[in-house]
Amino acid sequence: MSWIGWSAIAIVLALWALVICLITTLFRGADHAAEPGPDAPLRTPNKGHRDMSKKTLAAGAAAIALGLVLTACGSGGSTTTDATATTTTSASAAETSAAAEAHNDADVMFAQMMIPHHAQAVEMSDILLASGGISEPMVALAEEIKAAQGPELAQLTGWLGQWGEPLEMPGMGHDMSTMEGMLSEQDLQDLTDAQGNDASKLFLTQMIGHHEGAITMAEDELADGQFPDALEMAQVIIDTQKQEIDVMRQLLTTL
């Protein structure tokens, strides 16, 4: 139990002691009032009246006690609830602040560069899936790439928002063709125009280079980054895309 809970119990016990003293005092006062003084005319005490007075006083004292106890308990509960809510809010704010501070420039660059890189990989996969005459293994590969990189895109975007950083690197603009493994607009158009085996071969050749660029960026993040989740993603990218490169090179031999 917290110190707040123990404090509430102590308050309740103190109130009970006060009420008991109050009841005792009231009863004594009632008895004294009922006894005749030395100069008073002799008369028979009204026992029923005295009993009624005692019952009335007892009921009043009990009501006071109940009200004090309920107030103390209510106040203790409210204090505990308020303290818990305040503690929870403070802890949440501290976690958010710590998460925002646990990154460096390398983490920011990794996220800003990987967002358009992943977005282009998804675009390339969509172009291939829209082509005619694509084999089942090629369809499975394109869908696998989309399934892996789509959620990572959302994570990368969320981190930059959490850090208060822009989605794009300053001065980069919309021309990303100079980044590791990125395709130019003409490369994307060539893939769009291709069909069947030609589309598959072009996709595999382009995506191998694209994956190699992502692996290089991920290795840079592992070397210089600091944000734990970004480091974990970088390792996943390296492991996953190396395996996919092996698969793509194998598929090239079948076309």
N, C-alpha and C positions, 0 to 999 in steps of 0.2 A: 504494500500500500504506500502511496506517496505521502510526503509530508503534509500536503494539503488535506488528504483524507484523515490523517491523524489529528490535525488541527481541528477539523470539523467535529471529530469525536470528543476531543477535549472541551470544545465549546459547549456541546450538548450536555456533557457530564456536569460542567460548571453551572449551567442553567438549571439542571435538575436539582442540584444542591441549593441553589438560590430559591427555587420554588418550594422545596421542603421547609426551608427556614421561614418562608412567607406563610405557609400553611400553619406551621407551629405557632407563629406569632399571632395569626388571626384567631386560631382556636383559643389561645390564652386570653386574647382580648375579649372574645365572646363570653368565656367563662367568668371573667372578672366583671364584665358589664352585667351579668345575670345575678351576681351575688349582691345582697342588700348591704348598704353601709351601716355603721353603728347607730346613726341617728334616724335611719329609715324605719317606718312602721313595719312591724312584724307581719309578714304575709307568706303564703306558701308559694315556692318557686313554680313557675310554669314550665315543667319539664318538656312538654311538647314544643313550646316556643323555642327553648334552648336547643333541642335536637334539630328543629327546623333551621335555626340560625347556623348551626354547625354544618348541616347538609348543604345549605346555600353557599356558605363560605368554601366548603370543600369543592363543590361543583365549579365555583368561580375560579378557585386556584387551579383546579385540574384543567379548566379551559385555557387559563393563562399559560400553564405548562405546555399543553399541547401546541398552542400557537407559537410559543418560543422555540420548541423543538422542531416544528415543521419549518419555521423561518430559518433556523440554523442549518437544518438539513438541506433546505432549498438553496440557501446561500452557498453551502459547501459544494453541492452538486453543480450549481452554476459556475462557481469559481473553478471547480475541476474541469468542467466542460470548456470554459473560456480558456483556461490554461492549456488544455489539450489542443484546442483549435489553434491557439497562438503558437504552440510548439510545433504543430504540424505545418502551419504556414511558414514559420521561420525555417524549418528543416527543408521544405520544398524550395524556398527561395535560395537557401544555401547550396542545395544540390544543383539548381539551375546556374547559379553564379560560378560554382566550381567547374561545372561542365563547360561553361563558356570560357573559363580561364585556362582549361587544360588543353589548349591547342596552340599551335604556332603558325608562322607564315607558310611553312612547308605543307601543313594540313590544309590551309586555305587554298594554296596553289593546286594541290592534288584534287580537291573537290571542284574547283573552278575549271580545271582542264579535263577532268574525267567526265563531267556532265555532258559537254558537247561530244566527247568521244563515245560515250555509251549511247547517246541519242543517235549518232550516225550509224552505229552498229545495228540498232533497232530499225532504223530507216533502210539500211541495206537488206536486212532480213525481210522486211515488208515488200521491198522491190522484188526479191527473189520469189517469195511466196505468191506474188501476183503474176509471175511469168508462167508461160505454158510449158508442158513437157518436162516438169521437174520430178526427179525420182523421189521415192519415199525417204531414203536416207538423207537426201538434201533437205527435204521438207522438215524432217525431224531435227536436223542440225539447226536450221534457221529458227525453228520454234524454241529450241533449247537456248539459243543465244538470247532471244527476246525474254524468255522466262527468267534468265539469270540477271540480265542487265536492267530490265525494267524496274524491279524493286530497289536495286542499287541506286538508280537515278533518283528515286524518291528520298532515299537516305541522304545522299549527297546534298540535295537541295535543302533538306531539313537542317542539316548541320550548318550550312552557310546562313540560313535564317536565324538559327540559334546563336551563332557567333556575331550576328549583325554585319555580315560581309555580303558584298554584291555577288550575283550569280556569275558574272563575267569578269575576267581579269581586266583591269584598267588598261585602255589602249589597244585591247585585242580586237574589239569590234566583232563583226560577224564572219570574218575570214579566218577559218580555223585550219585551212589546208596546210599551214606550215607546222602544225603540231605533229607529234610522233604518230605515224600510221594513218593520218587522216586523209580522206579522199577529197579531190577537188570536185567542183560542180560538173566538170566534163566527165570525170570518172563515174560519178553517179548516173549521168545521162547515158554513158556507154552501157552500164549495167541495166538500166531501164530498157534500152533498145534491144538487148540480147534476149534470145529465147533458147529453150531446151538445154542441150549440153553446153552450148556456148555460154549461156547465162550461168550455168553451174560452175564451169571452169573459171570464168571471170570472177564470180562471187568468191570462190575458194581462194584464188590468188590474191584478191583484194583483202579478204578477211584475215588471211594469214599475216599479211603486213600490218593490218589494223590491230590484230591481237598482239603482235610483237611490240607495237608502239605502246599499248596499254600496259604490257608487262614492264617495259622500261620505266614508265611513270610510276607504277606500283613499287618497283624496286627503289626509286628515288624517295618515295614516301616512307618506306621501311627504314631507309638510311637516315632521313632527316626529320621525319614527322614525330609527333608527340601524342596526338589524340588517340586513345586506345581503340575506339571503334574504327577509326580510319586505318590504323595499322592492321587491324584484323581484316578489314575489307581488302586492303592491299594484298595481303597474303592469300586471301581467297581468289582474288583476280589472277594472281600469278599461277596458283595451282590449277584453277579451272581452265584458264585460257591456254596454258601449256598442253593440257590434255586435249582440248579442242583443236589445237594446231596439229597434234599427232593424228587426230581423226581426219582432219581436212586434207592433210598430205596423203593419207591412205585413200581417201575418196578420189583425189586427183588421179591416182593410178588406175582407177576403174572407168574413167571417162574417155 
